Amino acid sequence: MPIVVTSVGGLYQVEVTPPHGGGRRWRSEPLELRVLIDALVERGCHPTDIGDALFAVDPGWESRL
């Protein structure tokens, strides 16, 4: 999966590999959920792909927005 999210002490860290993220590899620091989502959208990631990656690590992620 080109977008891989990891839960880190209540925060989320992500690694994005092409073709997502505008074709550029990117790894974040641990971020709050909304900040992480905004950063992924800014990098051109599709909302469905973001949701799928978040669901894989945290099925209840939407309730934390």
Distance bins in CASP14 RR format, pairs under 12 A and 6 or more apart:
PFRMAT RR
TARGET T0000
AUTHOR 0000-0000-0000
RMODE 2
METHOD distances of the structure
MODEL  1
1 14 0 0 0 0 0 1 0 0 0 0 0
1 15 0 0 0 0 1 0 0 0 0 0 0
1 16 0 0 0 0 0 1 0 0 0 0 0
1 17 0 0 0 0 1 0 0 0 0 0 0
1 19 0 0 0 0 0 1 0 0 0 0 0
1 20 0 0 0 0 1 0 0 0 0 0 0
1 45 0 0 0 0 0 1 0 0 0 0 0
1 49 0 0 0 0 1 0 0 0 0 0 0
1 50 0 0 0 0 0 1 0 0 0 0 0
1 51 0 0 0 0 0 1 0 0 0 0 0
1 52 1 0 0 1 0 0 0 0 0 0 0
1 53 1 0 0 1 0 0 0 0 0 0 0
1 54 0 0 0 0 0 1 0 0 0 0 0
1 55 0 0 0 0 0 1 0 0 0 0 0
1 56 1 0 0 1 0 0 0 0 0 0 0
1 57 0 0 0 0 0 1 0 0 0 0 0
2 14 0 0 0 0 0 1 0 0 0 0 0
2 15 0 0 0 0 1 0 0 0 0 0 0
2 16 1 0 0 1 0 0 0 0 0 0 0
2 17 1 0 1 0 0 0 0 0 0 0 0
2 18 1 0 0 1 0 0 0 0 0 0 0
2 19 1 0 0 1 0 0 0 0 0 0 0
2 20 1 0 1 0 0 0 0 0 0 0 0
2 21 0 0 0 0 1 0 0 0 0 0 0
2 22 0 0 0 0 0 1 0 0 0 0 0
2 23 0 0 0 0 1 0 0 0 0 0 0
2 24 0 0 0 0 0 1 0 0 0 0 0
2 25 0 0 0 0 1 0 0 0 0 0 0
2 26 0 0 0 0 0 1 0 0 0 0 0
2 40 0 0 0 0 0 1 0 0 0 0 0
2 43 0 0 0 0 0 1 0 0 0 0 0
2 44 0 0 0 0 0 1 0 0 0 0 0
2 45 0 0 0 0 1 0 0 0 0 0 0
2 46 0 0 0 0 0 1 0 0 0 0 0
2 49 1 0 0 1 0 0 0 0 0 0 0
2 50 0 0 0 0 0 1 0 0 0 0 0
2 52 0 0 0 0 0 1 0 0 0 0 0
2 53 0 0 0 0 1 0 0 0 0 0 0
3 12 0 0 0 0 0 1 0 0 0 0 0
3 13 0 0 0 0 0 1 0 0 0 0 0
3 14 1 0 0 1 0 0 0 0 0 0 0
3 15 1 0 0 1 0 0 0 0 0 0 0
3 16 1 0 1 0 0 0 0 0 0 0 0
3 17 1 0 0 1 0 0 0 0 0 0 0
3 18 0 0 0 0 0 1 0 0 0 0 0
3 19 0 0 0 0 0 1 0 0 0 0 0
3 20 1 0 1 0 0 0 0 0 0 0 0
3 21 0 0 0 0 1 0 0 0 0 0 0
3 22 0 0 0 0 0 1 0 0 0 0 0
3 23 0 0 0 0 0 1 0 0 0 0 0
3 25 0 0 0 0 0 1 0 0 0 0 0
3 26 0 0 0 0 1 0 0 0 0 0 0
3 27 0 0 0 0 0 1 0 0 0 0 0
3 28 0 0 0 0 0 1 0 0 0 0 0
3 36 0 0 0 0 0 1 0 0 0 0 0
3 37 0 0 0 0 0 1 0 0 0 0 0
3 39 0 0 0 0 0 1 0 0 0 0 0
3 40 1 0 0 1 0 0 0 0 0 0 0
3 41 0 0 0 0 0 1 0 0 0 0 0
3 43 0 0 0 0 1 0 0 0 0 0 0
3 44 0 0 0 0 0 1 0 0 0 0 0
3 45 1 0 0 1 0 0 0 0 0 0 0
3 46 0 0 0 0 1 0 0 0 0 0 0
3 47 0 0 0 0 0 1 0 0 0 0 0
3 48 0 0 0 0 0 1 0 0 0 0 0
3 49 1 0 1 0 0 0 0 0 0 0 0
3 50 1 0 0 1 0 0 0 0 0 0 0
3 51 0 0 0 0 1 0 0 0 0 0 0
3 52 1 0 0 1 0 0 0 0 0 0 0
3 53 1 0 1 0 0 0 0 0 0 0 0
3 54 0 0 0 0 1 0 0 0 0 0 0
3 55 0 0 0 0 0 1 0 0 0 0 0
3 56 0 0 0 0 1 0 0 0 0 0 0
3 57 0 0 0 0 0 1 0 0 0 0 0
4 12 0 0 0 0 0 1 0 0 0 0 0
4 13 0 0 0 0 1 0 0 0 0 0 0
4 14 1 0 0 1 0 0 0 0 0 0 0
4 15 1 0 1 0 0 0 0 0 0 0 0
4 16 1 0 0 1 0 0 0 0 0 0 0
4 17 0 0 0 0 1 0 0 0 0 0 0
4 20 0 0 0 0 0 1 0 0 0 0 0
4 25 0 0 0 0 0 1 0 0 0 0 0
4 26 0 0 0 0 0 1 0 0 0 0 0
4 27 0 0 0 0 1 0 0 0 0 0 0
4 28 0 0 0 0 0 1 0 0 0 0 0
4 40 0 0 0 0 0 1 0 0 0 0 0
4 45 0 0 0 0 0 1 0 0 0 0 0
4 49 0 0 0 0 0 1 0 0 0 0 0
4 50 0 0 0 0 0 1 0 0 0 0 0
4 52 0 0 0 0 0 1 0 0 0 0 0
4 53 1 0 0 1 0 0 0 0 0 0 0
4 54 0 0 0 0 0 1 0 0 0 0 0
4 56 0 0 0 0 1 0 0 0 0 0 0
4 57 0 0 0 0 1 0 0 0 0 0 0
5 11 0 0 0 0 0 1 0 0 0 0 0
5 12 1 0 1 0 0 0 0 0 0 0 0
5 13 1 0 0 1 0 0 0 0 0 0 0
5 14 1 0 1 0 0 0 0 0 0 0 0
5 15 0 0 0 0 1 0 0 0 0 0 0
5 16 0 0 0 0 1 0 0 0 0 0 0
5 27 0 0 0 0 0 1 0 0 0 0 0
5 28 0 0 0 0 1 0 0 0 0 0 0
5 30 0 0 0 0 0 1 0 0 0 0 0
5 31 0 0 0 0 0 1 0 0 0 0 0
5 33 0 0 0 0 1 0 0 0 0 0 0
5 36 1 0 0 1 0 0 0 0 0 0 0
5 37 0 0 0 0 0 1 0 0 0 0 0
5 39 0 0 0 0 0 1 0 0 0 0 0
5 40 0 0 0 0 1 0 0 0 0 0 0
5 45 0 0 0 0 0 1 0 0 0 0 0
5 49 0 0 0 0 0 1 0 0 0 0 0
5 50 0 0 0 0 1 0 0 0 0 0 0
5 51 0 0 0 0 1 0 0 0 0 0 0
5 52 0 0 0 0 1 0 0 0 0 0 0
5 53 1 0 1 0 0 0 0 0 0 0 0
5 54 1 0 1 0 0 0 0 0 0 0 0
5 55 0 0 0 0 1 0 0 0 0 0 0
5 56 1 0 0 1 0 0 0 0 0 0 0
5 57 1 0 1 0 0 0 0 0 0 0 0
5 58 1 0 0 1 0 0 0 0 0 0 0
5 61 0 0 0 0 1 0 0 0 0 0 0
6 12 1 0 0 1 0 0 0 0 0 0 0
6 13 1 0 1 0 0 0 0 0 0 0 0
6 14 1 0 0 1 0 0 0 0 0 0 0
6 15 1 0 0 1 0 0 0 0 0 0 0
6 27 0 0 0 0 0 1 0 0 0 0 0
6 28 0 0 0 0 1 0 0 0 0 0 0
6 29 0 0 0 0 0 1 0 0 0 0 0
6 30 0 0 0 0 1 0 0 0 0 0 0
6 31 0 0 0 0 0 1 0 0 0 0 0
6 36 0 0 0 0 0 1 0 0 0 0 0
6 53 0 0 0 0 0 1 0 0 0 0 0
6 54 0 0 0 0 0 1 0 0 0 0 0
6 56 0 0 0 0 0 1 0 0 0 0 0
6 57 1 0 0 1 0 0 0 0 0 0 0
6 58 0 0 0 0 1 0 0 0 0 0 0
7 13 0 0 0 0 1 0 0 0 0 0 0
7 14 0 0 0 0 0 1 0 0 0 0 0
7 30 0 0 0 0 1 0 0 0 0 0 0
7 31 0 0 0 0 0 1 0 0 0 0 0
7 33 0 0 0 0 0 1 0 0 0 0 0
7 36 0 0 0 0 0 1 0 0 0 0 0
7 53 0 0 0 0 0 1 0 0 0 0 0
7 54 0 0 0 0 1 0 0 0 0 0 0
7 56 0 0 0 0 0 1 0 0 0 0 0
7 57 1 0 1 0 0 0 0 0 0 0 0
7 58 1 0 1 0 0 0 0 0 0 0 0
7 59 0 0 0 0 0 1 0 0 0 0 0
7 60 0 0 0 0 0 1 0 0 0 0 0
7 61 0 0 0 0 1 0 0 0 0 0 0
7 64 0 0 0 0 0 1 0 0 0 0 0
8 14 0 0 0 0 0 1 0 0 0 0 0
8 28 0 0 0 0 0 1 0 0 0 0 0
8 29 0 0 0 0 1 0 0 0 0 0 0
8 30 1 0 1 0 0 0 0 0 0 0 0
8 31 0 0 0 0 1 0 0 0 0 0 0
8 32 0 0 0 0 0 1 0 0 0 0 0
8 33 0 0 0 0 0 1 0 0 0 0 0
8 36 0 0 0 0 0 1 0 0 0 0 0
8 57 0 0 0 0 0 1 0 0 0 0 0
8 58 0 0 0 0 0 1 0 0 0 0 0
9 30 1 0 0 1 0 0 0 0 0 0 0
9 31 0 0 0 0 0 1 0 0 0 0 0
9 32 0 0 0 0 0 1 0 0 0 0 0
9 57 0 0 0 0 0 1 0 0 0 0 0
9 58 0 0 0 0 0 1 0 0 0 0 0
10 30 1 0 0 1 0 0 0 0 0 0 0
10 31 0 0 0 0 0 1 0 0 0 0 0
10 32 0 0 0 0 1 0 0 0 0 0 0
10 33 0 0 0 0 1 0 0 0 0 0 0
10 36 0 0 0 0 0 1 0 0 0 0 0
10 57 0 0 0 0 0 1 0 0 0 0 0
10 58 0 0 0 0 1 0 0 0 0 0 0
10 61 0 0 0 0 0 1 0 0 0 0 0
10 64 0 0 0 0 1 0 0 0 0 0 0
11 28 0 0 0 0 1 0 0 0 0 0 0
11 29 0 0 0 0 1 0 0 0 0 0 0
11 30 1 1 0 0 0 0 0 0 0 0 0
11 31 1 0 1 0 0 0 0 0 0 0 0
11 32 1 0 0 1 0 0 0 0 0 0 0
11 33 0 0 0 0 1 0 0 0 0 0 0
11 34 0 0 0 0 0 1 0 0 0 0 0
11 35 0 0 0 0 1 0 0 0 0 0 0
11 36 0 0 0 0 1 0 0 0 0 0 0
11 57 0 0 0 0 0 1 0 0 0 0 0
11 58 0 0 0 0 0 1 0 0 0 0 0
11 64 0 0 0 0 0 1 0 0 0 0 0
12 28 0 0 0 0 1 0 0 0 0 0 0
12 29 0 0 0 0 0 1 0 0 0 0 0
12 30 1 0 0 1 0 0 0 0 0 0 0
12 31 1 0 0 1 0 0 0 0 0 0 0
12 32 1 0 0 1 0 0 0 0 0 0 0
12 33 1 0 1 0 0 0 0 0 0 0 0
12 34 0 0 0 0 0 1 0 0 0 0 0
12 35 0 0 0 0 1 0 0 0 0 0 0
12 36 1 0 1 0 0 0 0 0 0 0 0
12 37 0 0 0 0 1 0 0 0 0 0 0
12 39 0 0 0 0 0 1 0 0 0 0 0
12 40 0 0 0 0 0 1 0 0 0 0 0
12 50 0 0 0 0 0 1 0 0 0 0 0
12 51 0 0 0 0 0 1 0 0 0 0 0
12 53 0 0 0 0 1 0 0 0 0 0 0
12 54 1 0 0 1 0 0 0 0 0 0 0
12 56 0 0 0 0 0 1 0 0 0 0 0
12 57 1 0 0 1 0 0 0 0 0 0 0
12 58 1 0 0 1 0 0 0 0 0 0 0
12 61 0 0 0 0 1 0 0 0 0 0 0
12 64 0 0 0 0 1 0 0 0 0 0 0
12 65 0 0 0 0 0 1 0 0 0 0 0
13 26 0 0 0 0 0 1 0 0 0 0 0
13 27 1 0 0 1 0 0 0 0 0 0 0
13 28 1 0 1 0 0 0 0 0 0 0 0
13 29 1 0 0 1 0 0 0 0 0 0 0
13 30 1 0 1 0 0 0 0 0 0 0 0
13 31 1 0 0 1 0 0 0 0 0 0 0
13 32 0 0 0 0 0 1 0 0 0 0 0
13 33 0 0 0 0 0 1 0 0 0 0 0
13 35 0 0 0 0 0 1 0 0 0 0 0
13 36 0 0 0 0 1 0 0 0 0 0 0
13 39 0 0 0 0 0 1 0 0 0 0 0
13 40 0 0 0 0 0 1 0 0 0 0 0
13 53 0 0 0 0 0 1 0 0 0 0 0
13 54 0 0 0 0 0 1 0 0 0 0 0
13 57 0 0 0 0 1 0 0 0 0 0 0
14 20 0 0 0 0 0 1 0 0 0 0 0
14 21 0 0 0 0 0 1 0 0 0 0 0
14 25 0 0 0 0 0 1 0 0 0 0 0
14 26 1 0 0 1 0 0 0 0 0 0 0
14 27 1 0 0 1 0 0 0 0 0 0 0
14 28 1 0 1 0 0 0 0 0 0 0 0
14 29 0 0 0 0 1 0 0 0 0 0 0
14 30 0 0 0 0 1 0 0 0 0 0 0
14 31 1 0 0 1 0 0 0 0 0 0 0
14 33 0 0 0 0 0 1 0 0 0 0 0
14 35 0 0 0 0 0 1 0 0 0 0 0
14 36 1 0 0 1 0 0 0 0 0 0 0
14 37 0 0 0 0 1 0 0 0 0 0 0
14 38 0 0 0 0 0 1 0 0 0 0 0
14 39 1 0 0 1 0 0 0 0 0 0 0
14 40 1 0 0 1 0 0 0 0 0 0 0
14 41 0 0 0 0 0 1 0 0 0 0 0
14 43 0 0 0 0 1 0 0 0 0 0 0
14 45 0 0 0 0 1 0 0 0 0 0 0
14 49 0 0 0 0 0 1 0 0 0 0 0
14 50 0 0 0 0 1 0 0 0 0 0 0
14 51 0 0 0 0 0 1 0 0 0 0 0
14 53 1 0 0 1 0 0 0 0 0 0 0
14 54 0 0 0 0 1 0 0 0 0 0 0
14 56 0 0 0 0 0 1 0 0 0 0 0
14 57 0 0 0 0 1 0 0 0 0 0 0
15 21 0 0 0 0 0 1 0 0 0 0 0
15 24 0 0 0 0 0 1 0 0 0 0 0
15 25 1 0 0 1 0 0 0 0 0 0 0
15 26 1 0 0 1 0 0 0 0 0 0 0
15 27 1 0 1 0 0 0 0 0 0 0 0
15 28 1 0 0 1 0 0 0 0 0 0 0
15 29 0 0 0 0 0 1 0 0 0 0 0
15 36 0 0 0 0 0 1 0 0 0 0 0
15 40 0 0 0 0 0 1 0 0 0 0 0
15 43 0 0 0 0 0 1 0 0 0 0 0
15 45 0 0 0 0 0 1 0 0 0 0 0
15 53 0 0 0 0 1 0 0 0 0 0 0
15 57 0 0 0 0 0 1 0 0 0 0 0
16 22 0 0 0 0 1 0 0 0 0 0 0
16 23 0 0 0 0 1 0 0 0 0 0 0
16 24 1 0 0 1 0 0 0 0 0 0 0
16 25 1 0 0 1 0 0 0 0 0 0 0
16 26 1 0 1 0 0 0 0 0 0 0 0
16 27 1 0 0 1 0 0 0 0 0 0 0
16 28 0 0 0 0 1 0 0 0 0 0 0
16 36 0 0 0 0 0 1 0 0 0 0 0
16 39 0 0 0 0 1 0 0 0 0 0 0
16 40 1 0 0 1 0 0 0 0 0 0 0
16 41 0 0 0 0 0 1 0 0 0 0 0
16 42 0 0 0 0 0 1 0 0 0 0 0
16 43 1 0 0 1 0 0 0 0 0 0 0
16 44 0 0 0 0 1 0 0 0 0 0 0
16 45 1 0 0 1 0 0 0 0 0 0 0
16 46 0 0 0 0 0 1 0 0 0 0 0
16 49 0 0 0 0 1 0 0 0 0 0 0
16 50 0 0 0 0 1 0 0 0 0 0 0
16 53 0 0 0 0 1 0 0 0 0 0 0
17 23 0 0 0 0 1 0 0 0 0 0 0
17 24 0 0 0 0 1 0 0 0 0 0 0
17 25 1 0 1 0 0 0 0 0 0 0 0
17 26 0 0 0 0 1 0 0 0 0 0 0
17 27 0 0 0 0 1 0 0 0 0 0 0
17 43 0 0 0 0 0 1 0 0 0 0 0
17 45 0 0 0 0 0 1 0 0 0 0 0
17 49 0 0 0 0 0 1 0 0 0 0 0
17 53 0 0 0 0 0 1 0 0 0 0 0
18 24 1 0 0 1 0 0 0 0 0 0 0
18 25 1 0 0 1 0 0 0 0 0 0 0
18 26 0 0 0 0 1 0 0 0 0 0 0
18 43 0 0 0 0 0 1 0 0 0 0 0
18 44 0 0 0 0 0 1 0 0 0 0 0
18 45 0 0 0 0 0 1 0 0 0 0 0
19 25 0 0 0 0 0 1 0 0 0 0 0
19 43 0 0 0 0 0 1 0 0 0 0 0
19 44 0 0 0 0 0 1 0 0 0 0 0
19 45 0 0 0 0 0 1 0 0 0 0 0
19 46 0 0 0 0 0 1 0 0 0 0 0
19 49 0 0 0 0 0 1 0 0 0 0 0
20 26 0 0 0 0 1 0 0 0 0 0 0
20 40 0 0 0 0 1 0 0 0 0 0 0
20 41 0 0 0 0 0 1 0 0 0 0 0
20 43 1 0 0 1 0 0 0 0 0 0 0
20 44 1 0 0 1 0 0 0 0 0 0 0
20 45 1 0 1 0 0 0 0 0 0 0 0
20 46 1 0 0 1 0 0 0 0 0 0 0
20 47 0 0 0 0 0 1 0 0 0 0 0
20 48 0 0 0 0 0 1 0 0 0 0 0
20 49 1 0 0 1 0 0 0 0 0 0 0
20 50 0 0 0 0 1 0 0 0 0 0 0
20 52 0 0 0 0 0 1 0 0 0 0 0
20 53 0 0 0 0 1 0 0 0 0 0 0
21 27 0 0 0 0 0 1 0 0 0 0 0
21 28 0 0 0 0 0 1 0 0 0 0 0
21 39 0 0 0 0 0 1 0 0 0 0 0
21 40 1 0 0 1 0 0 0 0 0 0 0
21 41 0 0 0 0 1 0 0 0 0 0 0
21 42 0 0 0 0 1 0 0 0 0 0 0
21 43 1 0 1 0 0 0 0 0 0 0 0
21 44 1 0 1 0 0 0 0 0 0 0 0
21 45 1 0 1 0 0 0 0 0 0 0 0
21 46 0 0 0 0 1 0 0 0 0 0 0
21 49 0 0 0 0 1 0 0 0 0 0 0
21 50 0 0 0 0 0 1 0 0 0 0 0
21 53 0 0 0 0 0 1 0 0 0 0 0
22 40 0 0 0 0 0 1 0 0 0 0 0
22 41 0 0 0 0 0 1 0 0 0 0 0
22 42 0 0 0 0 0 1 0 0 0 0 0
22 43 1 0 0 1 0 0 0 0 0 0 0
22 44 1 0 1 0 0 0 0 0 0 0 0
22 45 0 0 0 0 1 0 0 0 0 0 0
22 46 0 0 0 0 0 1 0 0 0 0 0
22 49 0 0 0 0 0 1 0 0 0 0 0
23 43 0 0 0 0 1 0 0 0 0 0 0
23 44 0 0 0 0 1 0 0 0 0 0 0
23 45 0 0 0 0 0 1 0 0 0 0 0
24 42 0 0 0 0 0 1 0 0 0 0 0
24 43 1 0 0 1 0 0 0 0 0 0 0
24 44 0 0 0 0 1 0 0 0 0 0 0
24 45 0 0 0 0 0 1 0 0 0 0 0
25 43 0 0 0 0 0 1 0 0 0 0 0
26 36 0 0 0 0 0 1 0 0 0 0 0
26 39 0 0 0 0 1 0 0 0 0 0 0
26 40 0 0 0 0 1 0 0 0 0 0 0
26 42 0 0 0 0 0 1 0 0 0 0 0
26 43 1 0 0 1 0 0 0 0 0 0 0
26 44 0 0 0 0 0 1 0 0 0 0 0
26 45 0 0 0 0 1 0 0 0 0 0 0
27 36 0 0 0 0 0 1 0 0 0 0 0
27 39 0 0 0 0 0 1 0 0 0 0 0
27 43 0 0 0 0 0 1 0 0 0 0 0
28 35 0 0 0 0 1 0 0 0 0 0 0
28 36 1 0 0 1 0 0 0 0 0 0 0
28 37 0 0 0 0 0 1 0 0 0 0 0
28 38 0 0 0 0 0 1 0 0 0 0 0
28 39 1 0 0 1 0 0 0 0 0 0 0
28 40 0 0 0 0 1 0 0 0 0 0 0
28 42 0 0 0 0 0 1 0 0 0 0 0
28 43 0 0 0 0 1 0 0 0 0 0 0
28 45 0 0 0 0 0 1 0 0 0 0 0
29 35 0 0 0 0 1 0 0 0 0 0 0
29 36 0 0 0 0 1 0 0 0 0 0 0
29 39 0 0 0 0 0 1 0 0 0 0 0
30 36 0 0 0 0 1 0 0 0 0 0 0
31 37 0 0 0 0 1 0 0 0 0 0 0
31 38 0 0 0 0 1 0 0 0 0 0 0
31 39 1 0 0 1 0 0 0 0 0 0 0
31 40 0 0 0 0 1 0 0 0 0 0 0
32 38 0 0 0 0 1 0 0 0 0 0 0
32 39 0 0 0 0 0 1 0 0 0 0 0
32 61 0 0 0 0 0 1 0 0 0 0 0
32 64 0 0 0 0 1 0 0 0 0 0 0
32 65 0 0 0 0 0 1 0 0 0 0 0
33 39 0 0 0 0 0 1 0 0 0 0 0
33 40 0 0 0 0 0 1 0 0 0 0 0
33 50 0 0 0 0 0 1 0 0 0 0 0
33 51 0 0 0 0 0 1 0 0 0 0 0
33 54 1 0 0 1 0 0 0 0 0 0 0
33 57 0 0 0 0 0 1 0 0 0 0 0
33 58 0 0 0 0 1 0 0 0 0 0 0
33 60 0 0 0 0 0 1 0 0 0 0 0
33 61 1 0 0 1 0 0 0 0 0 0 0
33 62 0 0 0 0 1 0 0 0 0 0 0
33 63 0 0 0 0 0 1 0 0 0 0 0
33 64 1 0 1 0 0 0 0 0 0 0 0
33 65 1 0 0 1 0 0 0 0 0 0 0
34 40 0 0 0 0 0 1 0 0 0 0 0
34 41 0 0 0 0 0 1 0 0 0 0 0
34 50 0 0 0 0 0 1 0 0 0 0 0
34 54 0 0 0 0 0 1 0 0 0 0 0
34 61 0 0 0 0 0 1 0 0 0 0 0
34 62 0 0 0 0 0 1 0 0 0 0 0
34 64 0 0 0 0 1 0 0 0 0 0 0
34 65 1 0 0 1 0 0 0 0 0 0 0
35 41 0 0 0 0 0 1 0 0 0 0 0
35 42 0 0 0 0 0 1 0 0 0 0 0
35 65 0 0 0 0 0 1 0 0 0 0 0
36 42 0 0 0 0 0 1 0 0 0 0 0
36 43 0 0 0 0 0 1 0 0 0 0 0
36 45 0 0 0 0 0 1 0 0 0 0 0
36 50 0 0 0 0 1 0 0 0 0 0 0
36 51 0 0 0 0 0 1 0 0 0 0 0
36 53 0 0 0 0 0 1 0 0 0 0 0
36 54 0 0 0 0 1 0 0 0 0 0 0
36 57 0 0 0 0 0 1 0 0 0 0 0
36 58 0 0 0 0 0 1 0 0 0 0 0
36 61 0 0 0 0 1 0 0 0 0 0 0
36 64 0 0 0 0 0 1 0 0 0 0 0
36 65 0 0 0 0 0 1 0 0 0 0 0
37 43 0 0 0 0 0 1 0 0 0 0 0
37 44 0 0 0 0 0 1 0 0 0 0 0
37 45 0 0 0 0 1 0 0 0 0 0 0
37 46 0 0 0 0 0 1 0 0 0 0 0
37 47 0 0 0 0 1 0 0 0 0 0 0
37 49 0 0 0 0 0 1 0 0 0 0 0
37 50 1 0 0 1 0 0 0 0 0 0 0
37 51 0 0 0 0 1 0 0 0 0 0 0
37 53 0 0 0 0 0 1 0 0 0 0 0
37 54 1 0 0 1 0 0 0 0 0 0 0
37 61 0 0 0 0 1 0 0 0 0 0 0
37 62 0 0 0 0 0 1 0 0 0 0 0
37 64 0 0 0 0 0 1 0 0 0 0 0
37 65 0 0 0 0 1 0 0 0 0 0 0
38 44 0 0 0 0 0 1 0 0 0 0 0
38 45 0 0 0 0 0 1 0 0 0 0 0
38 47 0 0 0 0 0 1 0 0 0 0 0
38 50 0 0 0 0 0 1 0 0 0 0 0
38 65 0 0 0 0 0 1 0 0 0 0 0
39 45 0 0 0 0 1 0 0 0 0 0 0
39 50 0 0 0 0 0 1 0 0 0 0 0
40 46 0 0 0 0 1 0 0 0 0 0 0
40 47 0 0 0 0 1 0 0 0 0 0 0
40 48 0 0 0 0 0 1 0 0 0 0 0
40 49 0 0 0 0 1 0 0 0 0 0 0
40 50 1 0 1 0 0 0 0 0 0 0 0
40 51 0 0 0 0 1 0 0 0 0 0 0
40 52 0 0 0 0 0 1 0 0 0 0 0
40 53 0 0 0 0 1 0 0 0 0 0 0
40 54 0 0 0 0 1 0 0 0 0 0 0
41 47 1 0 0 1 0 0 0 0 0 0 0
41 48 0 0 0 0 0 1 0 0 0 0 0
41 49 0 0 0 0 0 1 0 0 0 0 0
41 50 1 0 0 1 0 0 0 0 0 0 0
41 51 0 0 0 0 0 1 0 0 0 0 0
42 50 0 0 0 0 0 1 0 0 0 0 0
43 49 0 0 0 0 0 1 0 0 0 0 0
43 50 0 0 0 0 0 1 0 0 0 0 0
44 50 0 0 0 0 1 0 0 0 0 0 0
45 51 0 0 0 0 1 0 0 0 0 0 0
45 52 0 0 0 0 0 1 0 0 0 0 0
45 53 0 0 0 0 1 0 0 0 0 0 0
45 54 0 0 0 0 0 1 0 0 0 0 0
46 52 0 0 0 0 1 0 0 0 0 0 0
46 53 0 0 0 0 0 1 0 0 0 0 0
47 53 0 0 0 0 0 1 0 0 0 0 0
47 54 0 0 0 0 0 1 0 0 0 0 0
47 62 0 0 0 0 0 1 0 0 0 0 0
48 54 0 0 0 0 0 1 0 0 0 0 0
48 55 0 0 0 0 0 1 0 0 0 0 0
49 55 0 0 0 0 0 1 0 0 0 0 0
49 56 0 0 0 0 0 1 0 0 0 0 0
50 56 0 0 0 0 0 1 0 0 0 0 0
50 57 0 0 0 0 0 1 0 0 0 0 0
50 61 0 0 0 0 1 0 0 0 0 0 0
50 62 0 0 0 0 0 1 0 0 0 0 0
50 65 0 0 0 0 0 1 0 0 0 0 0
51 57 0 0 0 0 0 1 0 0 0 0 0
51 58 0 0 0 0 0 1 0 0 0 0 0
51 59 0 0 0 0 0 1 0 0 0 0 0
51 60 0 0 0 0 0 1 0 0 0 0 0
51 61 1 0 0 1 0 0 0 0 0 0 0
51 62 0 0 0 0 1 0 0 0 0 0 0
51 65 0 0 0 0 0 1 0 0 0 0 0
52 58 0 0 0 0 0 1 0 0 0 0 0
52 59 0 0 0 0 0 1 0 0 0 0 0
52 61 0 0 0 0 0 1 0 0 0 0 0
53 61 0 0 0 0 1 0 0 0 0 0 0
54 60 0 0 0 0 1 0 0 0 0 0 0
54 61 1 0 1 0 0 0 0 0 0 0 0
54 62 0 0 0 0 1 0 0 0 0 0 0
54 63 0 0 0 0 0 1 0 0 0 0 0
54 64 0 0 0 0 1 0 0 0 0 0 0
54 65 0 0 0 0 0 1 0 0 0 0 0
55 61 1 0 0 1 0 0 0 0 0 0 0
55 62 0 0 0 0 1 0 0 0 0 0 0
55 63 0 0 0 0 0 1 0 0 0 0 0
57 64 0 0 0 0 0 1 0 0 0 0 0
58 64 1 0 0 1 0 0 0 0 0 0 0
58 65 0 0 0 0 0 1 0 0 0 0 0
END
